[in-house]
């Protein structure tokens, strides 16, 4: 079954019910824009948009018919360059209904990165939003393979002269689905790897992968028609969308929040009666910090509907979950592990019943198989470190136009994740580090994630990243880049004393006080740190105030 059939079913069964709400705390209407609906809540006025399941399906059909009218054929590639907004998902499904492949693009890409990805994925049509006008203006004459540019204003802003208005073009198109027959094995989407280890790769997935993701998420978190999912992470990434897919399969409501400020998240969860909220580690930390600074008074908000908080996209420090449970006693907690190559979250799943195993990423998810193997592909013993590999219907078809990378990653039906892991006596898997991030100091393997998790237990540290630096005698040494909580001071000596609890070879050789860069999905951008610090001598700043 193609994933588009789920949308058609929801439209048929729940047509007049609200399926998506967009909350935009920073929207300021101008004479040139159409206002969001202004709604008075208990705490502040809010600008919001809403659509029903029928409107969602009809908008998708209108775009599909426009694309077909413009000559888009099966297997053509259509790019989506949008911030999270209520138009995002109807556009995505409209592309799929046309028989083309949806190609979501990272909203942080520079003009050159946009051009690179458009060329890599053979994109022939691109839909983009107002935030990207300048970036598209810079490359519009250098992307000859892109035959059509459609501008999605969202709020009715003026359309740039080098593109066409999506709203005007789709306005009078048929709201009936085009007669395009799709099956499970048809190609559906190309996602890009996060690029934290170099240029992003184009990851090809089928309709079966997308539907499997719906099934896995709904199985893990039990979404029902009464659930309300608060979606904050970017929809271009597999993580946020695939978590929403569980709600999509159940026919339940989703709320898109444009912004990550702690008070916005808490206010929206309360106002919208959210039952499920998926957070990235930095956002959860920011919420807890804001509570502890007195900026958020939880007694002012009715969060009684919120049943599940879950985190993914990166290892979760056990200390964070312990802090969270101190304030949100009744929340179920869960974490998931996955990659864009495994259609996002769920390949490994902790489960709400296993909070006592916080620190582990869990066991094989619903419909998945896992192994931890050595360099020869042979399983390692329990407790030993090896590479995590996974198998299931969510594994990508290939890296698009990259047979060598595909052969290196897909072997005998198994996806080699590049993540080093170990399994405990109960079969729970613990991430150790990225295979490429392992630091070898004097012959000893050092796994940065272990040191990062330890350092996050220090109450003055907001974030930390550990990287390897070249060393004449030892080959590599470890350096900890430490971001201190706002308003606090911390010295290198304090960090060194805290690290005395670690085995000597695991203690960072260098302490550097600086901001820790993360991408939109919460992953540390270690290439940026290596570029910044591996080229010359390092002098740790003693004050620790940034």
Order of alpha helices (4+ residues) and beta strands (2+ residues): alpha-beta-beta-beta-alpha-beta-alpha-beta-alpha-beta-alpha-beta-beta-alpha-beta-beta-alpha-beta-alpha-beta-alpha-beta-alpha-beta-alpha-beta-beta-beta-beta-beta-beta-alpha-beta-beta-beta-beta-beta-alpha-beta-beta-alpha-beta-alpha
